[in-house]
Amino acid sequence: MPDEGVARPAAASSPDGPARADSLLDRYTARAHDRVVEIFRALRPGRVLDVPTATGVLAKKLALLGHQPTCGDISAAGFAFPELPHRLLDLNRELPFEPAAFDHVCCAEGIEHLENPHHLLREFARILAPGGHLVLTTPNVLSLRSRWMYLWESRPAKFNDFTEDSSGGYLKPQGHINPVAFPELKHLLNRTGFELLDVGAGSLGGGVRGLSWLLAPLVRLRSRGHVYAEYLVRDELLYGENLVLHARRRA
């Protein structure tokens, strides 16, 4: 790949780099990362695009499994593994890679930050080789806890209210601007050339204390007849804090 746009921090990484970077993750994201690593452990090692890479800790774990990661993010700030290639990328724009440039794509906790998830998945399909794998994680806005929050606070879990300043509305502090629920994700994968292989969760903690015994049966009953009912009634969808989707690019 050309060197243009490559950012390489000067600091050297150390053997405890992954553990140190892991300590900066909240426990739900860390468990989602663990599930991602399990999926990649079962895949044939190949060229992986990891976006948004943030510290690079997930890419480093994939490299230790034998994959060849290329890291990408809108900034190199906080990137902790200078031995890995890092590209400055804006996921709202066309990705600067040739078609079929990668065997796999990893997108952990990224799609909820973007203006156009449709565009992102089209780009992933373009740069993936036929049969290549996509592993994507995002907050589960359909968990029982998230549904309860929407009822009482008019916002899903892990998203904040819009606030106003001189530049207009924005979300803080996480930058989550686009809650994408599982049915939309499944639909987008179908439309952009992917087949969903599995949907899981990093951890099961998204219940409503004292009310899950009532809400879970109601949601399962209401989901009957839905085109994606087989997924919506799973514990991963009802209680998962972060969804972990595993899909394959159709040939």
C-alpha positions in Angstrom: 0.0 0.0 0.0 1.3 3.5 -0.6 2.9 5.5 2.2 0.6 8.5 1.7 -1.6 8.9 4.8 0.4 6.5 6.9 0.9 7.6 10.5 3.5 5.9 12.6 3.8 7.1 16.2 7.4 7.3 17.4 7.0 5.6 20.8 7.9 1.9 20.9 5.5 -0.7 22.2 6.3 -3.1 25.0 5.3 -6.8 25.6 2.6 -5.6 28.1 1.2 -3.2 25.5 -2.1 -5.1 24.9 -2.8 -5.5 28.6 -2.0 -1.8 29.2 -4.3 -0.7 26.3 -7.0 -3.1 27.5 -7.1 -1.3 30.9 -8.5 1.7 29.1 -11.6 -0.2 27.8 -14.9 -0.4 29.7 -15.7 -3.9 30.7 -18.4 -4.3 28.1 -16.2 -3.3 25.2 -13.4 -5.5 26.6 -15.7 -8.5 26.6 -16.8 -7.7 23.0 -13.2 -7.6 22.0 -12.7 -11.0 23.6 -15.5 -12.4 21.4 -14.0 -10.8 18.3 -10.7 -12.5 19.0 -12.5 -15.8 19.4 -14.0 -15.4 15.9 -10.7 -14.4 14.3 -8.9 -17.3 16.0 -11.1 -19.6 13.9 -10.5 -17.8 10.6 -7.6 -18.4 8.2 -4.9 -15.8 8.8 -5.1 -13.0 6.3 -5.0 -9.3 5.6 -7.3 -7.5 8.1 -8.4 -3.9 8.1 -9.1 -2.9 11.7 -11.2 0.3 11.8 -11.6 2.4 13.9 -8.5 1.1 15.6 -8.2 3.6 18.5 -5.2 2.3 20.6 -4.6 -0.6 18.2 -5.0 -3.2 21.0 -7.4 -5.3 19.0 -5.3 -5.2 15.9 -2.3 -6.3 18.0 -4.2 -9.3 19.3 -5.1 -10.2 15.7 -1.5 -10.0 14.7 -0.5 -12.4 17.5 -3.0 -14.8 15.9 -1.1 -14.7 12.6 -3.2 -12.1 10.8 -1.7 -9.1 9.0 -3.6 -6.1 10.3 -3.8 -2.6 8.8 -5.0 -0.1 11.4 -7.1 2.9 10.5 -8.7 5.8 12.3 -9.4 9.4 11.8 -6.5 10.3 14.2 -3.3 8.5 15.4 -3.7 10.0 18.9 -3.4 7.3 21.5 -2.2 4.6 19.0 0.1 2.4 21.0 1.6 -0.1 18.5 4.0 1.7 16.0 5.1 -1.7 14.6 1.7 -2.0 13.0 0.8 0.0 9.9 -1.6 2.9 10.6 -3.6 4.8 8.1 -5.5 8.0 8.7 -9.0 7.3 7.5 -12.4 9.0 7.5 -15.0 6.2 7.5 -17.7 8.6 6.3 -15.7 8.8 3.0 -14.5 6.3 0.4 -11.8 4.1 1.8 -8.4 4.5 0.0 -8.0 0.8 -0.9 -8.4 -1.2 -4.1 -11.3 -3.7 -4.4 -10.6 -7.0 -2.7 -7.6 -5.6 -0.9 -8.4 -7.4 2.4 -9.4 -10.9 3.5 -11.2 -9.7 6.6 -12.5 -6.5 8.2 -12.9 -5.8 11.9 -15.0 -2.8 12.9 -15.4 -2.7 16.7 -17.5 0.0 18.2 -17.4 2.2 15.0 -20.6 2.2 13.1 -22.6 4.1 15.8 -20.1 7.1 15.3 -20.9 7.5 11.6 -23.3 9.5 9.6 -24.0 6.9 7.0 -23.7 3.2 7.9 -25.1 2.2 4.5 -22.0 3.8 2.9 -19.7 2.1 5.4 -20.9 -1.4 4.7 -20.8 -0.8 0.9 -17.2 0.2 1.3 -16.4 -2.9 3.4 -18.0 -5.1 0.7 -15.9 -3.4 -2.0 -12.6 -3.8 -0.3 -13.2 -7.4 0.9 -12.3 -10.4 -1.2 -15.3 -12.6 -2.1 -15.8 -15.0 0.8 -14.0 -12.5 3.2 -15.3 -12.0 6.7 -16.6 -9.0 8.5 -16.8 -8.8 12.3 -18.6 -5.8 13.6 -19.6 -4.7 17.1 -21.9 -2.0 18.3 -24.0 -1.1 21.3 -27.1 -3.2 21.5 -29.9 -0.6 21.5 -32.6 -3.3 21.6 -31.5 -4.8 25.0 -34.2 -4.7 27.7 -32.2 -2.0 29.6 -31.9 0.1 26.5 -35.6 -0.2 25.7 -36.4 0.8 29.2 -34.1 3.8 29.0 -35.8 4.9 25.8 -39.1 4.7 27.5 -38.1 6.8 30.5 -35.3 9.0 29.1 -36.0 9.2 25.3 -32.6 7.8 24.5 -31.1 4.3 24.1 -28.4 2.9 26.4 -24.8 4.3 25.7 -26.2 7.3 23.9 -26.5 10.8 25.4 -29.1 13.5 24.9 -28.3 16.1 22.2 -27.0 19.3 23.8 -26.6 22.7 22.2 -23.6 25.0 21.9 -22.6 27.7 19.5 -21.9 25.2 16.8 -25.2 23.4 17.1 -26.3 20.0 18.4 -23.8 17.3 19.3 -23.5 14.2 21.4 -21.0 13.8 24.2 -18.8 12.3 25.5 -18.7 9.1 23.5 -19.5 10.6 20.1 -22.3 8.0 19.5 -24.6 9.7 17.0 -26.3 6.9 15.2 -28.0 4.0 17.1 -28.2 1.1 14.6 -30.5 -1.6 15.9 -30.1 -5.3 14.9 -32.9 -5.4 12.2 -31.3 -2.5 10.4 -27.9 -4.1 10.6 -29.2 -7.4 9.2 -31.0 -5.5 6.4 -27.9 -3.5 5.6 -25.7 -6.7 5.5 -28.2 -8.3 3.1 -28.3 -5.2 0.8 -24.6 -4.7 0.6 -23.6 -8.3 -0.3 -23.1 -10.0 3.0 -24.6 -13.1 4.6 -24.9 -13.1 8.4 -23.2 -16.1 10.0 -23.8 -15.4 13.6 -24.8 -12.7 16.1 -23.6 -12.8 19.7 -22.8 -10.4 22.6 -19.7 -9.5 24.5 -21.6 -9.9 27.8 -25.1 -10.4 29.0 -25.9 -7.5 31.3 -28.5 -5.4 29.6 -31.5 -6.4 31.6 -33.7 -4.3 33.8 -33.3 -5.1 37.5 -36.4 -6.5 38.9 -38.4 -6.3 35.7 -36.6 -8.6 33.2 -38.9 -11.5 34.3 -41.8 -9.6 32.9 -40.3 -7.7 30.0 -38.4 -10.6 28.4 -41.6 -12.7 27.8 -43.4 -9.7 26.5 -40.7 -8.9 24.0 -40.5 -12.5 22.9 -44.3 -12.6 22.4 -44.3 -9.3 20.5 -41.5 -10.5 18.2 -43.5 -13.4 16.9 -44.0 -13.1 13.2 -41.2 -10.6 12.8 -39.0 -11.4 9.8 -36.0 -11.6 12.2 -37.9 -13.2 15.1 -35.3 -16.0 15.4 -32.7 -13.4 16.4 -34.8 -11.0 18.4 -35.8 -13.6 20.9 -32.2 -14.6 21.7 -30.7 -13.8 25.1 -27.9 -12.0 23.2 -30.4 -9.5 21.8 -32.4 -9.2 25.0 -29.5 -8.9 27.5 -26.4 -8.2 25.4 -24.7 -4.9 26.1 -22.7 -5.0 22.8 -23.7 -6.9 19.7 -21.0 -8.9 17.9 -22.0 -9.7 14.3 -20.0 -12.1 12.1 -20.8 -11.9 8.4 -19.2 -13.2 5.1 -18.9 -11.4 1.8 -21.0 -13.3 -0.8 -19.1 -14.5 -3.8 
